Amino acid sequence: MNINLLEAVKGLVKIKKVDENVVFDALEMLLLTAYKKESGSNAKISISVNRETGEYKIYEEKEVVEEVNPDSDNSVNEISVADAKKISKDYEVGDLLRVEVTPKDFGRVAAQAAKQVLMNRLREAERGSIYDEFSGRAGDIITGVVKWSASRTVIVDLGRAEGILAHQDQIEGETFEPNQKIKCYIQEVRKTTKGPEIMLSRTHPNFLKRLFELAVPEIYSGVVEIKSVVREAGSRSKIAVYAMDPNLDPVGACVGPKGQRVQTIVNELHDEKIDIVRWDEDPAIYIANALSPAKVISVSVWDEEQSSYVIVPDHQLSLAIGKAGQNARLAARLTNWKIDIKSESQAAAEGFDDDEELENDSILEDIEATDDEKGDEA
């Protein structure tokens, strides 16, 4: 029985991936609970479990007194010195004596009477273990297997736990089949009474950021830095990158040979368009880059208002603004600047002062350089 008990504990530790001490502590409580229920005794009891062999013994703890008063409320926890000396002549008044009271066939009774106690403890320990594991991975990408979906929410098997991919965290137009492998971003891990709730996302901007870190060694190593990421998931994203080394092209590194690196990410995101732009400490140049794929003639900036006035060729206005204003909107979010875009003819009609304009030579040179790499839009 004891060997089987030890094997059961070891098995639970392996399967549930919880600390062995937690299981043994729960087992000790189980045995004590079962003994108290079976014996009906109010005596002070303790248990000793050999964690190497699985042997266990239950003891009643009694204080050695001169005479036991049967009318005393504490008499059950006392033993006369005369009776104590029958056990050992060394006992004196005031000593604490432990008497073994382990019943025969107690293992079977205990397993039946207190099984639920152990299982509850194990469930709590397992939930705590899962929470610790996945909360430590919040902000990472994880690969799981689609189990099923209900009310447009997808349940993803993550191994020891299940993740929840809510409808609003799915890329528009995506469909999933059972047993399909998918990558997700762990955006939050919540503690609930039913266990940890792992909230997943495929629309979070950091999902795109992590995908680039996995696909581009220069980003993973820190040679290329991602300065900002914005997304309208399923439609278009913009990512601003920067390299400390002036000889390294951060846009080209992200695009990869023949565009392979960025194409891998585009495929993962179901053909979501990705503009990779060069970050610049000069806000005018950065804003011009952010409006890619449109060409920019000039940019004027007002630092105090964090606003800018951008002039583009007449035939580039719709491209700069984008469908339903998407390109301009994403550029503004990427740079954190207000962007007012005008065509050349509109600017002339408004009488914009050319002296206030930032000349376009450096801007155009920078954009043309990134265009040569064919990395501004994937």
C-alpha positions in Angstrom: 0.0 0.0 0.0 2.8 2.4 0.9 4.7 1.7 -2.3 1.6 2.3 -4.3 1.0 5.5 -2.4 4.5 6.8 -3.1 4.1 5.9 -6.8 0.9 7.8 -6.9 2.5 10.9 -5.4 5.4 10.7 -7.8 3.0 10.2 -10.7 0.9 13.2 -9.8 4.1 15.4 -9.5 5.1 14.3 -13.0 1.7 14.7 -14.6 0.5 17.8 -12.9 4.0 19.4 -12.8 3.6 20.7 -9.2 6.1 20.8 -6.4 6.5 17.4 -4.7 6.3 19.1 -1.2 2.9 20.5 -2.1 1.6 17.0 -2.9 3.0 15.5 0.3 1.6 18.4 2.4 -1.8 17.7 0.9 -1.4 14.0 1.5 -0.6 14.6 5.2 -3.7 16.8 5.6 -5.8 14.1 3.8 -4.7 11.4 6.3 -5.2 13.6 9.3 -8.7 14.6 8.1 -9.6 10.9 7.4 -8.3 9.9 10.9 -10.3 12.6 12.7 -13.4 11.7 10.8 -13.0 7.9 11.5 -11.9 8.1 15.1 -14.1 11.0 16.2 -11.3 11.9 18.6 -10.5 15.5 19.6 -7.0 14.6 20.7 -4.0 16.5 19.3 -2.6 14.4 16.5 0.3 14.6 14.1 1.5 12.6 11.2 4.8 11.5 9.9 5.2 10.6 6.2 8.5 9.1 5.0 8.9 10.8 1.7 11.4 8.2 0.5 9.4 5.1 1.3 5.8 6.3 1.6 5.5 4.9 5.1 3.3 7.0 7.4 2.4 6.9 11.0 -0.3 8.8 13.0 0.4 9.9 16.6 -1.6 11.3 19.5 0.4 13.9 21.4 -0.1 13.8 25.2 1.3 15.9 28.0 2.7 13.8 31.0 0.8 14.9 34.2 0.8 13.6 37.7 -2.8 12.4 37.5 -5.4 12.7 34.6 -8.6 14.5 35.6 -11.3 12.7 33.6 -13.6 15.7 34.1 -11.1 18.1 32.5 -11.8 19.3 28.9 -8.1 18.6 28.2 -8.0 15.1 29.6 -7.9 13.6 26.1 -4.5 15.3 25.6 -3.0 14.1 28.9 -1.4 10.9 30.2 -0.5 10.1 33.8 3.2 9.8 34.7 2.6 6.3 35.9 1.2 5.2 32.4 3.9 7.2 30.7 6.6 5.3 32.6 5.1 2.0 31.3 6.2 3.2 27.9 9.5 4.5 29.0 11.0 5.0 32.5 12.6 8.3 31.2 9.3 10.2 31.1 8.7 12.9 33.7 5.8 15.3 34.5 5.8 18.0 31.8 7.2 15.9 29.0 5.4 15.5 25.7 4.7 11.9 24.7 3.7 10.7 21.2 1.6 7.6 21.0 1.2 5.8 17.7 -2.4 5.3 16.8 -2.3 4.3 13.1 -5.3 2.0 12.5 -4.9 -1.2 10.5 -6.0 -0.9 6.9 -6.2 2.8 7.3 -4.8 3.6 3.8 -8.0 2.3 2.1 -10.3 4.1 4.5 -8.3 7.3 4.1 -8.3 7.2 0.4 -12.1 6.8 0.3 -12.9 9.4 3.1 -10.6 12.2 2.1 -9.8 11.8 -1.6 -11.5 15.1 -2.4 -9.2 17.0 -0.1 -6.2 15.9 -2.0 -7.7 16.5 -5.4 -8.8 20.0 -4.4 -5.3 20.8 -3.2 -3.8 19.4 -6.4 -6.2 21.4 -8.6 -5.2 24.6 -6.7 -1.5 23.8 -7.1 -1.9 23.0 -10.7 -3.8 26.3 -11.4 -1.1 28.2 -9.5 1.7 26.5 -11.5 -0.1 27.2 -14.8 -0.6 30.8 -13.9 3.0 31.3 -12.9 4.2 29.7 -16.2 1.9 31.7 -18.5 1.9 35.0 -16.7 5.7 34.9 -17.1 5.2 34.6 -20.9 2.8 37.5 -21.2 4.0 39.6 -24.2 5.4 36.6 -26.0 4.3 34.7 -29.1 3.0 31.2 -28.6 2.0 28.4 -31.0 -1.1 26.4 -30.2 -3.6 24.1 -31.8 -7.2 25.2 -32.5 -9.6 23.0 -30.4 -13.0 24.5 -31.1 -14.8 27.8 -31.5 -18.1 29.1 -30.0 -19.8 32.4 -30.6 -16.8 33.4 -32.8 -14.4 32.8 -29.9 -11.6 30.3 -30.6 -10.2 28.0 -27.9 -6.6 27.2 -28.5 -4.8 24.2 -26.9 -1.5 25.5 -25.5 -0.4 22.2 -23.9 -1.0 22.5 -20.2 -3.7 25.1 -20.6 -6.2 26.5 -23.1 -6.0 30.0 -24.5 -8.9 32.2 -25.5 -8.8 34.1 -28.8 -11.8 36.4 -28.7 -13.5 37.6 -31.9 -12.2 41.2 -31.5 -8.6 39.8 -31.3 -8.9 37.9 -34.6 -7.8 39.4 -37.9 -10.9 40.2 -39.9 -11.7 37.5 -42.4 -9.7 34.8 -40.6 -11.2 31.4 -40.3 -9.8 28.5 -38.2 -10.2 24.7 -38.5 -9.9 22.2 -35.6 -6.3 20.9 -35.2 -5.0 23.9 -37.1 -1.7 25.3 -35.7 -1.7 29.1 -35.1 0.6 31.7 -33.7 -0.9 34.1 -31.1 0.3 36.9 -28.8 -0.2 36.4 -25.1 -1.7 39.7 -24.1 -2.9 39.0 -20.6 -3.2 36.2 -18.0 -6.0 36.6 -15.5 -6.6 34.7 -12.2 -10.1 33.4 -11.9 -11.9 31.0 -9.5 -11.9 28.4 -12.3 -8.2 28.8 -13.0 -6.0 31.0 -15.1 -7.6 32.7 -18.1 -5.1 33.2 -20.9 -6.2 35.9 -23.3 -4.6 35.7 -26.8 -4.5 38.1 -29.7 -3.5 38.3 -33.4 -4.4 42.0 -33.8 -2.2 43.5 -31.1 0.6 45.7 -32.5 3.1 43.8 -30.4 2.2 40.6 -32.3 3.7 42.2 -35.4 6.7 43.4 -33.4 7.4 39.9 -32.0 7.0 38.4 -35.5 9.7 40.8 -36.8 12.0 39.9 -33.8 11.6 36.2 -34.8 12.2 36.8 -38.5 15.0 39.4 -38.4 18.2 38.4 -36.6 19.3 42.1 -36.6 16.3 43.0 -34.5 16.6 40.0 -32.2 20.3 40.9 -31.5 19.6 44.6 -31.0 21.5 45.9 -34.0 18.2 47.1 -35.5 15.7 48.7 -33.1 11.9 48.9 -33.6 10.9 52.4 -32.6 7.1 52.2 -33.2 4.4 49.9 -34.5 0.8 50.7 -35.5 -1.7 48.4 -37.0 -5.2 48.2 -38.5 -5.1 44.5 -38.3 -5.9 42.6 -41.5 -5.5 45.8 -43.6 -2.3 47.7 -43.1 0.5 48.2 -40.6 3.4 50.6 -40.3 6.6 49.8 -38.4 9.5 52.3 -37.9 13.0 50.9 -37.6 16.4 52.4 -36.8 20.0 51.3 -36.9 22.8 52.9 -34.8 25.3 51.9 -37.5 24.9 54.3 -40.4 26.3 51.7 -42.7 23.4 49.3 -41.9 20.1 49.7 -43.7 17.4 48.8 -41.2 14.7 48.7 -43.8 16.6 46.4 -46.0 17.4 44.1 -43.0 13.7 43.8 -42.2 12.7 43.2 -45.9 15.4 40.5 -46.2 16.9 38.9 -49.3 14.3 39.0 -52.1 11.8 40.2 -49.6 11.7 36.8 -47.9 11.7 38.0 -44.3 8.8 40.4 -44.6 6.9 38.1 -46.9 6.9 35.4 -44.2 5.2 37.9 -41.8 2.8 39.0 -44.5 1.8 35.4 -45.0 1.2 34.9 -41.3 -1.0 37.9 -41.2 -3.1 36.9 -44.2 -1.6 39.4 -46.7 -1.8 42.4 -44.4 0.1 45.2 -46.0 3.2 46.3 -44.0 5.0 49.6 -44.6 8.6 49.4 -43.2 9.8 53.0 -42.7 13.1 54.4 -41.5 12.9 56.3 -38.1 14.7 59.6 -37.9 15.3 62.0 -35.1 14.3 64.9 -37.4 10.5 64.8 -37.2 10.1 66.3 -40.7 12.0 63.5 -42.2 10.3 60.9 -40.0 6.9 62.2 -41.0 7.8 62.1 -44.7 9.0 58.5 -44.3 5.9 57.5 -42.4 3.7 58.6 -45.3 5.2 55.9 -47.5 4.4 54.8 -50.2 3.5 58.4 -51.1 6.2 60.9 -52.2 6.6 64.0 -50.2 7.6 67.5 -51.4 8.0 69.3 -48.1 7.2 69.1 -44.4 6.8 71.9 -42.0 6.7 71.2 -38.3 5.6 73.1 -35.2 7.1 71.4 -32.1 5.0 73.1 -29.5 1.8 71.9 -31.1 3.3 68.6 -32.3 1.7 69.3 -35.6 3.0 69.3 -39.2 2.0 70.6 -42.7 2.9 68.2 -45.5 2.8 69.1 -49.3 2.7 66.2 -51.8 2.4 66.3 -55.6 -1.2 66.6 -56.8 -1.2 63.0 -58.2 0.1 61.7 -54.9 -2.6 63.2 -52.6 -5.0 60.3 -52.6 -2.0 57.9 -52.0 -0.7 59.9 -49.1 -4.1 60.1 -47.5 -5.0 56.5 -48.3 -8.4 54.8 -48.5 -10.7 56.3 -45.9 -7.7 58.3 -44.6 -5.9 55.1 -43.5 -2.4 56.0 -44.6 -2.4 59.4 -43.0 -4.1 58.1 -39.9 -1.5 55.3 -39.4 1.4 57.8 -40.1 0.1 60.1 -37.5 -0.2 57.3 -34.9 3.3 56.0 -35.9 5.0 59.4 -35.4 2.7 60.7 -32.7 2.4 64.0 -34.7 -0.7 65.7 -36.2 -0.3 65.6 -40.0 -2.2 68.0 -42.3 -1.6 66.9 -45.9 -2.1 69.2 -48.9 -1.4 68.8 -52.6 0.8 71.4 -54.3 -2.2 73.2 -55.9 -4.1 73.2 -52.5 -1.0 74.7 -50.8 -0.6 77.3 -53.4 -4.3 78.3 -53.2 -4.0 78.6 -49.4 -1.0 80.9 -50.0 1.4 78.8 -47.9 4.6 80.7 -47.3 7.5 78.9 -49.0 9.9 80.4 -46.6 8.3 78.4 -43.8 8.7 75.1 -45.7 11.3 72.6 -45.0 13.1 72.0 -48.3 12.5 68.5 -49.7 16.0 67.5 -50.9 17.0 65.6 -47.8 13.6 64.1 -47.4 13.4 62.9 -51.0 16.9 61.5 -50.8 16.0 59.5 -47.7 12.8 58.1 -49.2 14.4 57.3 -52.5 17.1 55.4 -50.7 14.5 53.2 -48.9 12.6 52.8 -52.2 15.7 51.4 -53.8 15.6 48.7 -51.2 12.0 48.0 -52.2 11.1 47.8 -48.5 8.7 50.6 -47.9 5.7 48.5 -48.6 5.2 44.7 -48.5 
